[in-house]
Amino acid sequence: MQVFVLLFNAGRENEGIHTIRIGDRNLVLIFEQEDDATRYALLLEAQDFPVPTVEAMEQADIEEFCESTGYEGQLVPAGFVPQTDAERLLLAPPESNLVETDWQKDKQPETPQPELEPESEADAIAAAELERIRRQLEGLL
């Protein structure tokens, strides 16, 4: 049976799958209907979360993936009506998200800045002041 999941950076080396954490469990939402997956993706986007791609997969494949990675697959059937707060998370994302996710860890490392050799004591003070200002500006980012 074909089901739908939400992927980030689909087809890239740092591809990631959307999960929600409930307690110590990581759930992969497996949508039976593409429309439900698309609606959930739009809700994530409305919360300023990176926009996921809705991807069709065979249910057996995604269940095998979940088993091999320690995630739990959670099927969201068509016409699903939540009965508890935990089940409501299957239809609408939680208010908070992880600040940094595994698939965002591929950022380029900072290139070290070459050290300037001052020509005089005044230049050394100016270079130290410039370095202090640079660190302050970087701290604002």
Phi, psi and chi 1 to 4 in degrees:
 res  aa     phi    psi   chi1   chi2   chi3   chi4
   1 MET       -  138.2  177.8  172.1  120.7      -
   2 GLN   -87.5  132.8 -165.2  170.3   46.9      -
   3 VAL  -129.1  177.6  -66.1      -      -      -
   4 PHE  -130.5  136.7  -58.3   89.4      -      -
   5 VAL  -128.4  166.8  -65.1      -      -      -
   6 LEU  -106.7  123.4  -56.3  176.9      -      -
   7 LEU  -116.8  146.3  -62.4  179.7      -      -
   8 PHE  -108.0  139.7  -61.6   98.5      -      -
   9 ASN    54.6   46.0  -62.3  -36.6      -      -
  10 ALA   -55.5  132.8      -      -      -      -
  11 GLY    79.7    1.1      -      -      -      -
  12 ARG  -102.2  168.9  -64.1 -174.3 -172.8  151.2
  13 GLU   -62.0  -32.9 -171.1  175.6  -55.1      -
  14 ASN  -101.6   35.0   64.2  -21.3      -      -
  15 GLU   -59.8  140.6 -177.1  175.7   74.9      -
  16 GLY  -137.0  155.5      -      -      -      -
  17 ILE  -109.7  143.4 -167.5  163.4      -      -
  18 HIS   -74.2  130.6  178.2  -93.3      -      -
  19 THR  -131.9  159.3   63.3      -      -      -
  20 ILE  -121.4  144.6   56.3  174.8      -      -
  21 ARG  -101.9  124.8 -179.8  169.1  -75.1 -165.9
  22 ILE  -123.8  107.8  -61.8  177.2      -      -
  23 GLY    65.3 -123.3      -      -      -      -
  24 ASP  -102.2   12.2   61.7  -16.3      -      -
  25 ARG  -102.9  139.3  -61.2  171.5   26.2 -152.5
  26 ASN  -107.0  118.1  -78.9  -45.1      -      -
  27 LEU  -104.3  130.9  -59.8  177.6      -      -
  28 VAL   -94.5  121.4  172.7      -      -      -
  29 LEU   -78.6  125.5  -60.8 -178.7      -      -
  30 ILE  -116.0  106.6  -55.8  169.4      -      -
  31 PHE   -90.6  133.6  -64.3   91.5      -      -
  32 GLU   -74.9  -32.7 -164.2  172.3   68.9      -
  33 GLN  -112.2  134.7  -65.1  -71.8  -44.9      -
  34 GLU   -61.9  -36.9 -176.2  175.6   12.8      -
  35 ASP   -61.2  -39.3  -71.6  -15.3      -      -
  36 ASP   -65.7  -40.7  -69.3  -21.5      -      -
  37 ALA   -64.7  -42.0      -      -      -      -
  38 THR   -64.4  -42.1  -59.4      -      -      -
  39 ARG   -62.9  -42.8 -176.4 -172.7   54.5   74.2
  40 TYR   -63.1  -41.8 -160.3   95.4      -      -
  41 ALA   -61.3  -39.8      -      -      -      -
  42 LEU   -67.2  -35.3  -68.8  171.3      -      -
  43 LEU   -65.9  -38.2  -70.6  170.9      -      -
  44 LEU   -62.4  -44.5  -73.8  171.5      -      -
  45 GLU   -61.0  -38.9 -178.4 -180.0    7.4      -
  46 ALA   -64.6  -22.4      -      -      -      -
  47 GLN   -93.1   17.3  -69.5 -177.4   -3.5      -
  48 ASP    63.4   27.8  -66.6  -29.8      -      -
  49 PHE   -88.0  149.6 -157.8   80.5      -      -
  50 PRO   -55.3  142.6  -24.8   33.5      -      -
  51 VAL   -75.5  121.0 -178.3      -      -      -
  52 PRO   -84.3  163.5   29.3  -31.7      -      -
  53 THR  -103.8  135.4  -56.7      -      -      -
  54 VAL   -83.2  121.5  175.3      -      -      -
  55 GLU  -121.2  134.2  -68.3  -73.3  -33.0      -
  56 ALA   -84.2  137.8      -      -      -      -
  57 MET  -145.3  161.3  -58.7 -176.9   94.7      -
  58 GLU   -76.0  135.9  -72.1  -61.0  -43.3      -
  59 GLN   -58.3  -40.1 -174.1  171.5   -3.8      -
  60 ALA   -61.6  -37.5      -      -      -      -
  61 ASP   -66.4  -44.7  -68.2  -18.3      -      -
  62 ILE   -70.7  -34.6 -168.7   64.6      -      -
  63 GLU   -66.5  -38.7  -72.7  173.4   -9.1      -
  64 GLU   -64.5  -41.7 -177.6 -179.8  -47.6      -
  65 PHE   -59.6  -47.5  165.5   78.9      -      -
  66 CYS   -59.7  -44.0  -70.5      -      -      -
  67 GLU   -62.9  -40.3 -170.5  174.6  -54.0      -
  68 SER   -74.5  -21.6   70.4      -      -      -
  69 THR  -105.0   -4.8   58.5      -      -      -
  70 GLY    86.0    6.5      -      -      -      -
  71 TYR   -84.6  162.5  -66.7  142.9      -      -
  72 GLU  -109.9  131.9  -68.3 -178.1   42.1      -
  73 GLY   -84.8  134.8      -      -      -      -
  74 GLN  -123.8  108.4  176.8   65.0   53.6      -
  75 LEU   -73.7  129.7 -176.8   66.2      -      -
  76 VAL  -107.8   98.3 -179.2      -      -      -
  77 PRO   -71.0  159.5   22.0  -26.9      -      -
  78 ALA   -61.5  137.2      -      -      -      -
  79 GLY    74.5   17.1      -      -      -      -
  80 PHE   -61.1  132.9  175.4   73.6      -      -
  81 VAL  -122.3  115.4  177.5      -      -      -
  82 PRO   -69.5  146.3   23.7  -29.8      -      -
  83 GLN  -112.9  -19.6  -57.4  -62.2  -43.3      -
  84 THR  -130.0  169.5   66.1      -      -      -
  85 ASP   -61.4  -40.6  -73.3  -20.9      -      -
  86 ALA   -63.0  -39.8      -      -      -      -
  87 GLU   -68.9  -26.9  -72.9  179.9  -10.7      -
  88 ARG   -64.2  -27.8  -76.7 -175.6 -175.5   85.5
  89 LEU   -66.1  -17.8  -65.8  175.3      -      -
  90 LEU   -77.8  -16.0  -54.6  179.9      -      -
  91 LEU  -110.6  -23.2  -66.6 -178.9      -      -
  92 ALA  -142.1  131.8      -      -      -      -
  93 PRO   -63.8  154.9   -1.1    4.6      -      -
  94 PRO   -65.2  162.6   18.7  -25.0      -      -
  95 GLU   -69.1  -27.2  -67.4  -64.9  -41.5      -
  96 SER  -112.8  150.9   62.9      -      -      -
  97 ASN  -129.5  162.2  -63.8  -50.2      -      -
  98 LEU   -64.5  141.9  -69.6  177.4      -      -
  99 VAL   -71.5  -46.5  175.0      -      -      -
 100 GLU  -126.8  129.3 -178.3  177.4  -43.4      -
 101 THR  -105.3  166.3   58.9      -      -      -
 102 ASP   -58.7  -36.5  -69.4  -17.2      -      -
 103 TRP   -80.2   -3.0   50.2  -93.7      -      -
 104 GLN   -98.1   -1.6  -70.7  175.4  -40.3      -
 105 LYS   -78.7    7.4  -69.0 -177.5  180.0  175.7
 106 ASP   -94.0   17.2   69.2  -27.0      -      -
 107 LYS   -59.7  148.8  -64.9  177.9 -176.7  172.2
 108 GLN   -66.8  135.9  -64.3  -67.6  -27.6      -
 109 PRO   -68.3  150.1   20.2  -26.6      -      -
 110 GLU   -66.9  138.7  -74.5 -171.9   32.8      -
 111 THR   -82.0  126.7  -53.9      -      -      -
 112 PRO   -62.5  140.4    6.9   -8.4      -      -
 113 GLN   -83.5  136.3  -62.7  -66.4  -38.4      -
 114 PRO   -67.1  142.9   21.7  -29.0      -      -
 115 GLU   -79.0  135.9  -68.2  -68.5  -37.4      -
 116 LEU   -91.3  135.4  -61.1  176.2      -      -
 117 GLU   -94.4  114.9  -68.9 -170.6   28.2      -
 118 PRO   -71.3  145.6   22.0  -28.3      -      -
 119 GLU   -86.5  -24.4  -66.8  179.8   15.6      -
 120 SER  -147.0  176.0   68.7      -      -      -
 121 GLU   -63.5  -38.3 -170.8  174.0  -42.7      -
 122 ALA   -63.4  -40.1      -      -      -      -
 123 ASP   -65.3  -36.4  -71.7  -20.3      -      -
 124 ALA   -63.3  -43.0      -      -      -      -
 125 ILE   -64.8  -44.3  -66.4  170.1      -      -
 126 ALA   -62.9  -40.9      -      -      -      -
 127 ALA   -65.4  -40.6      -      -      -      -
 128 ALA   -64.5  -40.2      -      -      -      -
 129 GLU   -65.5  -42.7 -180.0   66.4   10.5      -
 130 LEU   -62.6  -40.1  -75.3  173.3      -      -
 131 GLU   -63.8  -41.4  179.7   64.8   18.9      -
 132 ARG   -62.6  -43.8 -176.5 -170.6   64.5   76.5
 133 ILE   -65.7  -41.0  -67.3  169.8      -      -
 134 ARG   -59.9  -44.2 -176.6 -174.3   64.3   78.2
 135 ARG   -64.3  -38.3  -82.0 -166.0 -132.6  124.1
 136 GLN   -62.6  -44.5  -83.3 -175.7  -42.7      -
 137 LEU   -65.5  -40.0  -69.6  172.8      -      -
 138 GLU   -64.6  -34.1  -73.2  178.5  -12.2      -
 139 GLY   -65.7  -26.3      -      -      -      -
 140 LEU   -73.7  -23.6  -66.4  173.5      -      -
 141 LEU   -78.1      -  -61.6  174.5      -      -
